[in-house]
Amino acid sequence: MSRIRILPENVANKIAAGEVVERPASVVKELLENSLDAGARSIRVEAESGGKRMIRVVDDGSGMNHDDALLAFERHATSKLKTADDLLSIATLGFRGEALPSIAAISRLLLETRAAEPADENEQGTRIEFAGGKLIGVKPAGLPAGTSISVADIFYCVPARRKFLKSETTELGHIASLVTHYALAHPEVQFVLKTPSQVILDCAPVEKLADRVYQIFGRQALEELMEIPPHEAPVRSAITEPQIEADEQAATLRVSGFTSRPEVQRTNRNGTYIFVNRRLVRDRLLLHAISEAYRNVTPPGVFPVVLLFLDLPYQEVDVNVHPAKIEVRFRHPQFVHDFTRDALRQALSVARPIPGFPTAARAMAAGVGNSPPARTEIDFVPSHGGASGESGIAGPPRAVIPAMLGSAGTGIAEAFELTSAPDQPMAQRFQFDPSGAANFPFPSQQGVADAAITAAENTPGSLPRAEEIADLKPLGQVNSSFIIAVNGEGLWIIDQHVAHERVLFEQHLRARREGRAAHVGAVDCGAEPAATRDFRANWRRAERQRVRSGVDGRTQRGDSGRASGNHEQRCGKAAL
């Protein structure tokens, strides 16, 4: 006797239902996709008890006649595919023909439909009823154009599956999230989600995606998002991907949507909406591209809000790789990943602020009598002097810092502002002839040697010279350990304890060279260098200004006092 047998049809349908129908939201997903494929312009979803008791989806799509309505419940019956070649370019959301028979196998289903363009003017609608996969009745009915499907008592004939359903609130939340996804993907369609006690979602058709975002999330959420300008590019093959054939026309990938600013963060990925050809997907490749775009922009463990839309030819993406059709496979995944990441990065680059010194510049201009108007940006001038200046080689640009930040009654913290203005391009140092001839002077051999010595002195790890730090302007102190200062070279973070140890070490070496140190501990606190005196004077002036302006007065004054007292006892204030 053979041990292998063919399963009965009702058992096979219940097995298939386990792949297609996971929870009430899965039923809503399949019915919504059928309505959208039918060209519906208005879709209404009703749910009772979180979808456990009843789900009804009503649309005004093309509808079905009597024969098509009966064939729709046969296994693998569909109007969206004809040949195997059609699987290579699927243009519809549904295509397998498994949804209706699978749903009818585990619930009580009622279908009411009428064709929008009937072959006979006197043709009536059709009413079909199923219970546990068995046909209960078929009868004509007077119905409007479109389709209405009611699914009641989901999993009533499969008690083991029903026990795994969550609470009514949780299941309703999954349904609301799903309807929200499709409402975002199709702003031209009206979506209504309601329960017996409330209307959860009611979105009228709009033209722009921004209007649909405003309808669903509100004005505040829309202001927190920034638009991803549409980016288009022909699909190119990576090294590890198959090459595009010569007779094949290059496909075009288009990326658009909205993404949140860096300061808008979520603790999970529930705010990430990804659509490929308006199909809701949860693709790891695209999720990784989003994470890479926000790398070093947001801290780890947080996620942005992203509405990402990818449009590409249907033959470039395979949607027949997952039972629930929530995952896709791209023909050129590396290019799709990199192009999506770069599009997001370009949108983020617009929102990242740039530091400047507008307040300090205005304060400096206000303190000078007949000086020209204050500038709102840092002026860059070429540095001169030293080996590089003597040899004629232009050194790195050096910023002109105001004489004293906050000198006109403005606090140190208020001296910095963030602006979204783009950086101004620097003046071109060398002029290049299109013919290829270089017209800039070459330095002499001695100048090259001097420049090499200067570059070696400026390498990371080397000590700055006194003239390089003479114009340091202190900004504040962090945790009584670090001094924040600024000059034309940029921002300096000084470990005051290490700097103090370095001062003691240099004094000890000087004393040993002069023969005045008997042992390592005998340190002569001699005359203070001029750079150290200038730095300490600027530091005290900044502390007095901080106390007058009331910015963290007591704490900073106490910390700086204690730090100053300790260093005074140990041979003076810490400096570079």
C-alpha positions in Angstrom: 0.0 0.0 0.0 1.4 3.4 -1.0 2.2 5.7 1.8 2.0 8.8 -0.4 -1.4 10.2 -1.1 -3.0 13.2 -2.7 -4.5 15.5 -0.1 -8.2 16.5 -0.4 -8.9 19.9 -1.9 -10.2 21.4 1.3 -7.0 20.3 3.2 -4.8 21.7 0.4 -6.7 25.0 0.6 -6.2 25.3 4.3 -2.5 24.6 3.9 -2.3 27.3 1.2 -4.2 29.6 3.6 -1.5 29.2 6.1 1.0 30.8 3.7 -1.3 33.6 2.5 -3.4 34.4 5.6 -1.4 34.9 8.8 -3.8 37.3 10.6 -6.8 39.6 9.7 -4.4 42.2 8.2 -3.3 39.6 5.7 -6.9 39.3 4.5 -7.2 43.1 4.1 -3.9 43.1 2.2 -5.1 40.6 -0.4 -8.5 42.3 -0.9 -6.9 45.8 -1.1 -4.5 44.6 -3.8 -7.4 43.1 -5.8 -9.4 46.3 -5.5 -6.4 48.4 -6.7 -5.7 46.0 -9.6 -9.4 46.4 -10.6 -8.9 50.2 -11.0 -10.9 51.3 -7.9 -11.0 55.0 -7.2 -12.6 54.6 -3.8 -12.0 51.8 -1.2 -13.8 51.4 2.1 -12.5 49.0 4.7 -14.6 48.0 7.7 -13.4 45.9 10.6 -15.2 44.5 13.7 -13.3 43.1 16.8 -10.0 43.8 15.2 -11.0 41.9 12.1 -11.7 38.6 14.0 -15.4 38.9 13.7 -15.8 40.6 10.4 -13.8 42.3 7.6 -15.5 44.1 4.7 -13.8 45.7 1.7 -16.0 47.7 -0.7 -14.6 49.2 -3.9 -15.9 50.8 -7.1 -13.6 49.0 -9.5 -14.3 47.1 -12.7 -16.2 44.3 -10.9 -17.0 40.8 -12.3 -19.7 39.1 -14.2 -21.4 35.8 -13.1 -18.9 33.4 -14.7 -15.8 35.3 -13.6 -17.1 35.5 -10.0 -17.4 31.7 -9.8 -14.0 31.1 -11.5 -12.3 33.5 -9.0 -12.6 30.8 -6.3 -10.8 28.1 -8.2 -7.2 27.4 -7.4 -4.7 29.4 -9.5 -7.4 31.2 -11.4 -6.4 34.7 -12.3 -6.9 37.3 -15.0 -3.4 38.8 -14.6 -1.3 36.2 -16.2 -1.5 34.2 -19.4 1.9 32.7 -20.1 5.0 31.9 -18.2 6.8 34.8 -19.8 4.4 37.1 -18.0 6.0 36.2 -14.7 9.2 38.0 -15.8 7.3 41.4 -15.9 4.5 41.4 -13.4 2.7 44.8 -13.5 -0.1 44.0 -11.0 -0.1 43.7 -7.2 -1.7 40.2 -7.3 -1.0 37.5 -9.8 -1.2 34.0 -8.3 -4.9 33.4 -8.0 -4.7 32.0 -4.5 -6.1 34.7 -2.3 -9.9 34.2 -2.6 -9.9 30.3 -2.4 -7.5 30.5 0.6 -9.6 33.1 2.4 -12.8 31.2 1.7 -11.2 28.0 3.1 -10.8 29.4 6.7 -13.8 31.8 7.0 -17.4 32.6 6.1 -17.1 34.7 2.9 -19.7 36.6 1.0 -18.9 38.1 -2.4 -21.2 40.7 -4.1 -20.1 42.0 -7.4 -21.3 43.6 -10.7 -19.3 44.4 -13.8 -18.9 48.1 -14.4 -19.2 47.5 -18.2 -21.5 44.5 -18.6 -21.9 42.8 -21.9 -25.7 42.9 -21.4 -27.5 46.0 -20.3 -29.9 43.9 -18.2 -27.2 41.9 -16.5 -27.5 41.8 -12.7 -24.9 41.4 -10.0 -23.8 38.2 -8.5 -24.0 37.1 -4.8 -21.8 34.1 -3.8 -21.5 32.7 -0.3 -18.8 30.3 1.1 -18.3 28.7 4.5 -15.1 26.8 5.3 -14.3 26.4 1.7 -17.7 25.0 0.7 -20.0 26.8 -1.7 -23.3 27.6 0.1 -25.2 29.5 -2.5 -25.1 31.6 -5.8 -27.8 34.0 -6.7 -28.3 37.2 -8.8 -28.8 40.5 -6.9 -29.3 44.1 -7.7 -25.9 45.7 -6.9 -23.9 48.8 -7.8 -20.9 48.5 -10.0 -17.8 47.2 -8.2 -17.1 44.5 -5.6 -17.9 44.0 -2.0 -16.3 41.1 0.0 -17.2 40.3 3.6 -15.0 37.9 5.6 -16.5 36.8 8.9 -15.3 34.5 11.7 -11.7 34.1 10.4 -10.2 30.8 11.4 -13.5 29.5 12.8 -12.8 26.1 11.3 -9.1 26.1 12.3 -9.2 26.6 16.1 -5.4 26.0 16.4 -4.7 29.0 14.2 -7.3 31.2 15.9 -5.5 30.8 19.3 -2.4 32.5 17.9 -4.3 35.7 17.1 -3.5 38.7 19.3 -5.8 41.1 21.1 -8.4 43.1 19.1 -6.4 46.3 19.6 -3.2 44.7 18.2 -4.9 43.2 15.2 -6.7 46.5 14.4 -3.4 48.3 14.6 -1.9 46.0 12.0 -4.9 46.7 9.7 -4.6 50.4 10.2 -0.9 50.3 9.4 -1.5 48.3 6.3 -4.3 50.7 5.0 -2.0 53.6 5.8 0.8 52.1 3.6 -1.4 51.7 0.6 -3.0 55.1 1.1 0.5 56.6 0.9 1.3 54.6 -2.2 -1.9 55.7 -4.0 -2.7 59.3 -3.2 -5.2 59.4 -6.1 -7.5 56.8 -4.5 -9.9 57.5 -1.6 -9.3 55.3 1.4 -11.7 54.9 4.4 -11.1 52.7 7.4 -13.8 52.5 10.0 -15.0 50.4 12.9 -18.6 50.2 14.3 -17.6 53.0 16.8 -15.2 55.3 14.9 -13.7 56.3 11.6 -9.9 55.7 11.8 -8.9 56.9 8.4 -10.7 59.0 5.8 -8.4 60.3 3.0 -9.9 62.1 0.0 -8.0 61.7 -3.3 -5.2 64.2 -3.8 -2.7 64.9 -6.5 0.6 65.2 -4.5 2.2 62.9 -2.0 2.8 65.8 0.3 -1.0 66.3 0.6 -1.5 62.7 1.4 1.2 62.9 4.1 -0.6 65.9 5.6 -3.9 64.0 5.5 -2.6 61.0 7.4 0.2 62.4 9.7 -0.7 66.1 10.1 1.2 69.3 9.6 3.9 68.7 12.3 5.0 65.4 10.7 5.1 67.0 7.3 7.3 69.8 8.6 9.7 67.3 10.1 10.1 65.6 6.7 12.1 66.9 3.7 11.5 65.9 0.2 13.8 63.5 -1.7 14.0 65.2 -5.1 13.4 62.7 -7.9 16.6 61.1 -9.1 16.8 59.1 -12.3 19.7 57.1 -13.7 20.1 54.3 -16.2 20.7 50.9 -14.5 24.3 49.8 -14.6 25.8 46.5 -13.8 28.2 46.0 -10.9 31.3 43.7 -11.2 29.5 40.8 -9.5 26.2 41.3 -11.5 25.3 40.1 -15.0 26.2 42.5 -17.7 23.5 44.3 -19.7 23.2 42.8 -23.1 24.0 44.8 -26.2 20.5 44.6 -27.6 18.8 45.3 -24.3 17.8 48.9 -23.7 19.2 50.3 -20.4 16.4 50.5 -17.8 15.9 53.7 -15.7 15.7 53.7 -12.0 13.8 56.5 -10.3 14.0 57.3 -6.6 11.7 59.8 -4.8 9.8 60.3 -1.6 10.3 62.0 1.8 12.8 61.4 4.6 13.1 62.8 8.1 15.7 65.4 9.3 18.5 64.0 11.4 17.0 65.3 14.6 13.8 63.3 14.0 14.4 59.8 15.4 12.4 56.7 16.2 13.2 53.7 18.3 12.0 51.2 15.7 11.5 50.9 11.9 7.7 51.4 12.0 8.2 54.8 10.4 9.9 53.3 7.3 7.7 52.9 4.3 9.2 51.4 1.1 7.4 50.9 -2.2 8.7 49.3 -5.3 6.5 50.1 -8.3 3.9 51.1 -5.7 4.1 47.7 -4.1 4.6 47.6 -0.3 7.8 45.7 0.4 10.1 45.0 3.4 13.4 44.5 1.6 16.6 44.0 3.5 18.7 45.5 0.7 16.8 48.8 0.8 16.7 48.9 4.6 20.5 48.6 4.6 20.7 51.4 2.1 18.7 53.7 4.4 20.9 52.7 7.4 24.1 53.5 5.3 22.7 56.9 4.3 22.1 57.8 8.0 25.5 56.4 9.2 27.4 59.0 11.2 24.3 61.3 11.0 22.1 59.7 13.7 23.3 57.7 16.8 23.1 53.9 16.7 19.9 52.3 17.8 17.6 54.9 16.4 15.8 55.0 13.0 14.5 57.7 10.7 11.1 58.2 9.1 11.3 57.4 5.4 8.8 57.3 2.6 10.8 55.8 -0.2 9.4 55.1 -3.7 11.4 53.2 -6.3 10.1 53.0 -9.9 11.9 50.8 -12.4 10.8 48.5 -15.3 8.9 45.4 -14.2 11.5 43.1 -15.8 14.2 44.5 -13.5 12.5 43.2 -10.3 11.1 39.8 -9.3 8.2 39.9 -7.0 7.5 36.1 -7.0 10.0 35.3 -4.3 7.8 35.4 -1.1 4.5 33.8 -0.3 3.1 37.1 1.0 4.8 39.1 -1.7 6.5 41.4 0.8 10.0 40.8 -0.5 11.4 41.4 -3.9 14.6 40.6 -5.8 16.4 43.1 -8.0 18.3 42.1 -11.1 21.0 44.6 -10.3 20.8 44.8 -6.5 24.2 46.6 -5.9 23.3 49.4 -8.2 19.9 49.8 -6.6 21.4 49.8 -3.1 24.1 52.4 -4.0 21.8 54.7 -5.9 19.2 54.7 -3.2 21.8 55.4 -0.5 23.3 58.3 -2.5 19.9 59.9 -3.2 19.2 59.9 0.6 22.6 61.3 1.4 22.1 64.1 -1.1 18.8 65.0 0.6 20.4 64.9 4.0 23.3 67.1 3.0 20.8 70.0 2.5 19.5 69.7 6.0 22.8 69.5 7.9 23.7 72.9 9.5 27.0 74.7 9.0 28.6 76.5 12.0 29.5 80.2 11.7 30.3 83.3 13.7 27.6 85.8 12.7 26.9 87.1 16.3 30.6 87.6 17.1 31.2 89.4 13.8 28.3 91.7 14.4 29.5 92.4 17.9 33.0 93.2 16.7 31.7 95.6 14.0 29.5 97.3 16.6 32.5 98.1 18.8 34.4 99.8 16.0 33.4 103.3 15.0 33.5 103.8 11.3 34.2 100.2 10.3 32.5 98.6 7.3 29.3 96.5 7.9 29.8 93.3 9.8 30.1 90.2 7.7 28.1 87.1 8.5 30.7 84.6 7.4 34.3 83.8 8.2 36.8 85.5 5.8 39.5 83.2 4.4 42.9 84.7 3.6 46.0 82.9 2.5 48.6 82.5 5.3 52.0 84.1 4.9 55.3 83.8 6.6 57.4 80.9 7.5 59.1 78.6 5.1 56.1 78.3 2.8 55.7 82.0 2.5 59.3 82.6 1.7 59.3 80.0 -1.0 56.3 81.4 -2.7 54.1 78.3 -2.0 50.6 79.3 -0.9 49.8 77.8 2.5 46.5 76.5 3.7 43.7 79.1 4.1 43.5 80.7 7.6 40.3 82.1 9.0 40.2 85.6 10.5 38.6 85.2 14.0 37.0 88.2 15.7 39.1 89.8 18.5 37.0 88.5 21.4 33.8 86.4 21.2 31.0 87.9 23.2 32.9 91.2 23.8 29.8 93.4 23.2 27.6 92.0 26.0 26.8 88.8 24.1 27.4 85.4 25.9 29.9 82.9 24.6 27.1 80.4 24.0 25.3 82.9 21.9 28.3 83.7 19.7 27.8 80.6 17.6 24.8 80.1 15.3 24.0 77.4 12.8 23.1 78.3 9.3 22.0 76.2 6.3 23.8 78.4 3.9 26.2 76.5 1.7 30.0 77.0 2.0 31.4 79.5 -0.4 34.0 78.2 -2.8 37.5 79.2 -2.3 39.4 81.2 -4.8 41.4 79.1 -7.3 45.1 79.2 -6.4 46.4 77.8 -9.7 45.4 78.7 -13.2 45.3 75.8 -15.6 45.5 76.3 -19.4 43.1 74.1 -21.4 45.9 73.3 -23.7 47.7 71.4 -20.9 50.5 73.9 -20.2 50.9 74.8 -16.5 51.2 78.5 -15.9 52.0 78.6 -12.2 55.5 79.1 -10.9 57.6 76.2 -9.6 59.5 76.9 -6.4 63.2 76.6 -6.1 64.9 73.6 -4.6 65.6 75.5 -1.4 61.9 76.5 -1.2 60.9 72.9 -1.6 63.1 71.8 1.2 61.8 74.6 3.5 58.3 73.6 2.7 59.0 69.9 3.4 60.5 70.9 6.8 57.4 73.0 7.6 55.1 70.2 6.5 57.0 67.8 8.8 56.6 70.2 11.7 52.8 70.3 11.1 52.2 66.6 10.9 49.9 65.0 13.4 51.6 64.4 16.7 54.0 67.3 16.5 53.8 70.2 19.0 52.5 73.5 17.8 54.8 76.5 17.7 54.2 79.4 20.0 53.2 81.8 17.1 50.5 79.2 16.1 48.7 79.4 19.4 49.3 83.0 20.3 45.8 84.0 19.0 43.8 81.2 20.7 40.5 82.5 22.0 39.0 80.4 24.8 35.4 79.5 24.5 34.7 77.5 27.6 35.6 74.5 29.8 34.1 71.0 29.8 34.0 68.9 32.9 36.8 70.9 34.5 39.2 69.0 32.3 39.1 70.3 28.7 39.5 73.8 27.4 37.7 74.6 24.2 39.4 77.3 22.1 39.4 78.6 18.6 41.8 80.4 16.2 42.4 80.7 12.5 43.3 77.0 12.3 40.0 75.8 13.6 38.6 74.4 16.9 41.1 73.3 19.6 40.2 70.8 22.4 42.9 71.1 25.1 43.4 68.6 27.9 44.4 71.1 30.5 46.0 68.5 32.8 48.1 67.0 30.0 49.0 70.6 29.0 50.1 71.4 32.5 52.3 68.3 32.7 53.9 69.3 29.4 54.7 72.8 30.8 56.3 71.2 33.8 58.2 68.8 31.6 59.5 71.6 29.4 60.6 73.6 32.4 62.4 70.6 33.8 64.3 70.1 30.5 65.3 73.7 30.4 66.5 73.5 34.0 68.5 70.4 33.3 70.1 72.0 30.3 71.1 75.0 32.4 72.4 72.7 35.1 70.0 73.9 37.8 68.1 70.6 38.4 69.5 68.1 40.9 66.8 65.5 40.4 63.6 64.9 38.4 61.4 66.4 41.1 63.3 69.6 41.3 61.4 71.8 38.8 62.1 75.5 38.6 59.0 77.5 37.9 60.7 80.2 36.1 59.4 83.0 34.0 56.0 82.3 32.2 56.1 82.2 28.4 54.4 85.1 26.6 52.0 82.7 24.8 51.0 81.3 28.2 50.3 84.8 29.7 48.2 85.8 26.7 46.2 82.6 26.8 45.6 82.9 30.5 44.5 86.6 30.1 42.1 85.7 27.4 40.7 82.8 29.5 40.1 85.1 32.5 38.4 87.7 30.3 36.1 85.0 29.0 35.3 83.8 32.5 34.4 87.3 33.6 32.2 87.8 30.5 30.5 84.4 31.2 29.7 85.5 34.8 28.3 88.8 33.6 26.1 87.2 30.9 24.7 84.7 33.4 25.4 81.6 31.2 26.1 78.8 33.6 27.6 81.3 36.0 27.9 79.6 39.3 29.0 76.2 38.0 31.5 77.4 35.5 32.8 80.1 37.9 33.3 77.5 40.7 34.9 75.0 38.4 37.2 77.4 36.8 38.1 78.8 40.2 39.0 75.5 41.5 40.9 74.5 38.4 42.7 77.8 38.4 43.7 77.5 42.1 45.1 74.0 41.6 47.2 75.1 38.6 48.3 78.3 40.3 49.7 76.1 43.1 51.4 73.8 40.5 53.4 76.4 38.6 50.8 78.4 36.8 47.8 78.1 34.5 47.8 75.2 32.1 48.5 76.1 28.5 49.9 74.5 25.3 
